[in-house]
Amino acid sequence: MGRAYAVREAKIKKNGAARGKLYTNYAKEIYLVAKRGVPEIEANSALKHLVDKAKKDQVPADVIQRAIDKAKGAGKDEYEEIYYEGFGPGASSLIIKTLTDNVNRTVGEVRAAFNKVHKSLGVTNSVKYNYDNLSVMSFKSDKEEDILMALLDAGIEPVECETDENGMLNISVNYVDNAKTKEIIESIETDVDYDVDEAGWYPKDSVTLEGEDLELFNRLYDLLDKVDDVTDIYHNVNI
């Protein structure tokens, strides 16, 4: 597999408290996507893809429906998507995605996590310039050439488009091309079952940490992961 897949952040384990956080994160994401567009699954392709992904991750139907109902005006919660950038031990860097209804609370909790390991948050774009914002997907297909040519004809130049030894076609594109890429894939490959369907920030270069630096990084990651409003953590560390 290519670079985008090699640096994917660890998945949240879907059990106990972690499962609860997974459900909460999906609920917030669904709310935002529904709020930004039409809060109807069949009329909003981005919402449909997100709901399909949530179902695959075994998010209960009532959690999904409540999030969509909130976007229609039921309930008073208002969430914002905010990214924080920071510097960890060694040459490590992190981008932290949050969905929050209280910015002051969230930034305080994220900053506290960095302070506990004596590291600091950076300003906007102090880290992001070393990352690519990509959409990555993987699915069974024997139509690599057809899909690649269709993407190129549509003006989309994939960062990666190759089939691995298991017959999985791995594609990564710039995030702005996410929706159009899926439309093209699904017009060629019917009944696509995405094994990977993610979007995020992927480092252009990675670093290896050892000893105390690695211990501090792992502690920072764990502290950030425990913040309720944190939904994703992207970093440049080889794990």
N, C-alpha and C positions, 0 to 999 in steps of 0.2 A: 504494500500500500504506500501511497505517497505521503508527503509532508503533512498535509492537513489532517490525515487520519492518525498519524504517529503522535501528534501533539494534542489530540482531543483530551479534554479534562476528564477526570474520573467521574463515572456515573454515580448519582446518589443511589445508595442501596435502598430498595423499596421494602423496608420492613420497619416496624415500630415507629419511633419518632421521625425517622428519616422519611418513611412513607407519608406521614402527615405533612411534612414540609414539601414533599413532591406534589401532593394534592394542592396545597396552598399556592405553590408557585404556578402550577398550571392554571388554577382559578384566576390568578392575577393576570397571567399572560392572555388567557381567553377573554377576560374582561377588556383588556386594553385593545386587542385586535378587533373585537366586536365593536367597541366604542369608536375606534378610528374609522371603521367602515360601516357596512350594513350589519346590524346584529341578527342576521339570519344565515344559518349555515350554508344553505344552497345558493345564496346570493352573494357570498363573500368567500372567494377561493382561499384567501389566506386563513380565514377562520376555519374553513372546512379542513384544510391540511393540518392545522393545529389540533382540532378536535379529533381527527383520525389518529394523530400521534398520541394524544392523551389517552384515547381508548386502548391503543396498543400497549401503553404503560399502565393499563388497568386502573385508570382514574374513574371513579364511580360516575354514572350518568347524572346523578343529582348534583354532584359538584360542578360538572360541566354546565348543566342547565341553569343553576343558580348564578353562575358567572355571566352567562348570556343575558339572563333576566336583569341583572344589575346594569348591564350596558344599555338595556332598554329603558332604564329609569327606575327600576325597583331597587330600593336601598340607596344609601347615601355615601358609600365608599367611593373615593376618587383616588386612583393610583397614578403615580408618575414613574416613568422609566428613567433612572439616573445611573450613570457610570462613574466610578471612582477609579483613579489610577494611583499606584503606589510602588514604592521601591522596597524590596525585601533584602535578606542577607545575601552577601556575595554580589553577583551581578544579576540577581533575579529581579523581575518586575511582574506586576500583577494588574489586571483590569478586573474590576468587580462590578458586576451588573446587579442592580437592585430594583425592586418594584415596591414603592412606598406610598403611604398616605400621610407620612409625617417626615419631611426631609430633615428637620433638625434632629429628630431621634435617630434616624438612620445614619447620618454623617457622624454623629457622636459615637455610635456603636462601632462603625467601621474604623474611625480614627482611634478609638480605644484599643481595638485589636492590634493595630500597628504599634501603638505606644507600648503595649505589653511586651513586645519583642524589640523595643527601642529602634523601630523603623518608622518611616513617615509616608504620608500621602503626598502625591505630587499634584501639580496644577493640570488643567485640561490640556491634553495632547502631549504631556511630558513623557508618556509611555506609549500611547496609541500609534505614534508615528513608526514604531518598530513592529507593528502588527498589521495583518491584513484582515479585513472584515469579509469573511467568506460564508457561503452556504455549502454544506457538504452532504452528500447523499450516496447511498450504496444500496444496490438491489440486484437480484438475479436477472441477467439478460445476456442474450447472444447477439445483440444488435448494436454493438459499440460503434461501428462505422456509420450506420444510419443515423444514430443519435448525434454523433459528433458532427456529421455534415449538416444536419438540421440546425444544430446550435450555431455553427459557423455561418450558415446562410441567414440566420436571424441576427447576426452581428454580435453573438456571444462567444467570447474566447475563453474556454475553460482553463482554469489553473491546472486541472488534472482531469483526464478522462481515459481510464484504462480498466481493463478487466483483469482480475487477479486469478490465482490458481484455483480458486473455489468457484469460479464463474460469476463472481460478484463484480458488477460494473461500478467503479468508484468515480464519482464526479465531484469536483469542487469548482465553484464559480464565484465571482464577486457577488456580494450580498444583494446588490441592486438588481441582479439578474435572477434572483431566486424564483419568483413566481413564473416568469416567462420560461425558465429552464424546466420547471415541473410541467408546464403546459405542453412543451415540446416532447418531453419524455413520455407523458401519458397519452399523447396522440400517436406515438409509435409503439409503445409497450403497454398493452392493455392489462388492467388489474395489477398495477405495480404494488408490490409489498416492500416498502422501504425498510431495510435492516438498519440503516443509519439515515436520519433526517434531522440535521442540526445546523444551526447558524451561530456564528460567534466570531471571536477575535483570536487569530492564530499567529504566533510569533514568526517573524522572518528568520530569526536565528534563535537557537536554544543554548542553555548553559547546563553544566553538570555541577551539582553541589555535593560537598562531602563534609563529614564530621559535624562540627557545631553549626555551620551554616545550614546544612541539611536539616538538622534537628530544629533550628529556629524557623526555617521555612515551613516545615510540617506543622509546627505549633501555630504559626500565623495562619496557615490554610485552615486548620481546624477551628481556630477562633473566628475566622470570617464565616466559615460554613455554619457556625452556630447562630449567627445573626439572622433573625427571622426574615428580614427584608432582602437578604442576599439570595439571588436565584442562580447565579453562575459566577464562577471564578476562572479567569483565564490567566495563564502564566507562561513563562519561557523556560521552565525547569524540566529537564529530563527526569522522569520518574521511573 
